[in-house]
Amino acid sequence: MFDNLSTKLDKAFKTLKGQGSITEINVAATVKEIRRALVDADVNYKVAKEVTDKIKEEAMGRDVLVAVSPGQLMTKIVYDELTQLMGGEKQDIQVKGDPAVILLSGLQGSGKTTFAGKLAAHLKKQGRQVLLVACDVYRPAAIDQLKVLAEQVGVDVYSEPENKNPVDISRNAVEFARKNNKKVVIIDTAGRLAVDEQMMAEIEQVKRAVNPSETLFVVDSMTGQDAVNTAKTFNDRLNFDGVVLTKLDGDSRGGAALSIRAVVEKPIKFISTGEKMEALDLFYPDRMAQRILGMGDVISLVERAQQQFDEEEAKRINQKIRKNQFNFDDFLSQLEQIKKMGNIKDLVGMIPGVGKAMKDVEIDDDAFKPIEAIIKSMTPKERAQPELLNGSRRKRLAQGSGTDIQQVNALMKQFEDMRKVMRTMNKMSSTKGGMAQMA
Ligand code: GDP
């Protein structure tokens, strides 16, 4: 689903450049693009504005770490804000009482009955005795549909085809459950094509009669902004506990997932991604944000960099790069920093695009050892002024470090190439100057 949004956000991040820190002008343009991408994805305008204002505030003047680019840093900031927007932590449903009652509400066609079957299967897997209750007294076909689903997942259905009073039916169902050792009762109520007073009054009465431990509102994510409006209407009447977003497998633009929580202040608890009974997922705001950004790996990379990188050191190195003074002491310090971040292969795997390509390449954490040995064999003066390293000095380094002259020459060449790249980058005034991108 979020393909379009992901592509647009990615584009917005790519335009971002920074000089050590992200500047106001830079952020303003990027944030504007992010806002447009969100609105295009059907995110409620007010929500999009609020979230992008927060992103802007967060991003302003943030120092760019040596290991990441401004775009990567922005991705992380947007990820954090989207996660918060969708509620932060995962929220579970409350299954409490004897029996526990779960009431489902929502418009007709939202996927309520399908979800009832999925939820029954989900709770059954946890070892609970589940009873499904057909409370749609207007559409006899709805009862049959629930029975078919119940049979598929192996749970019982309670229905009273002759009874036209949903309040009575649900009360009786709870009583039946009590007597028959059913621990969870899931009530599938009648929906309408649009919100109407009678439906609302009816479900309100059912809620009062059976006192559910969880009332869920089921909504079709494909309905975009309407999903948010309907959620608001239902919540005003029912004060539900959580939202189930359905049809996220379709070409929904995803805006509902992003705005519902902020507008109705109720968490999304499940997402449904298909017609099959297995197609149910718990809702994790952080995973959803990663999916939207399409770059979960970048987020872990930035997080690790933030945890491990010494910002002061990073700033110092950035300064040196900019002044074309990067020397072997700095090189060594950078190696130390990279090593602190953990297993090299894991790190490389996190860089988008690179990860897959490098999957089968052996990267040895010991690969740095000879390089370190060579640098450590240099005198302080040689480290600071690498141009002093002539043939005889190089021979001495090879001997001192237990390597050979080819390895020393290779390192010299690598170092010189790196400085060339840095000089070019300085000319282009871009700050993508981290060892992580050059190693
Ligand atoms: P109800 O009227 O709210 O009970 O909705 P139904 O459960 O009958 O669902 C309406 C239609 O949507 C049915 O054809 C379902 O198979 C389909 N449906 C339900 N959930 C999903 C979903 O997550 N993805 C897709 N693609 N279809 C779904």
Boltz pocket constraint, residues with backbone or C-beta under 6 A from the ligand:
constraints:
  - pocket:
      binder: B
      contacts: [[A, 106], [A, 107], [A, 108], [A, 109], [A, 110], [A, 111], [A, 112], [A, 113], [A, 114], [A, 115], [A, 191], [A, 245], [A, 246], [A, 247], [A, 248], [A, 249], [A, 250], [A, 272], [A, 273], [A, 274], [A, 275], [A, 279]]
      max_distance: 6.0
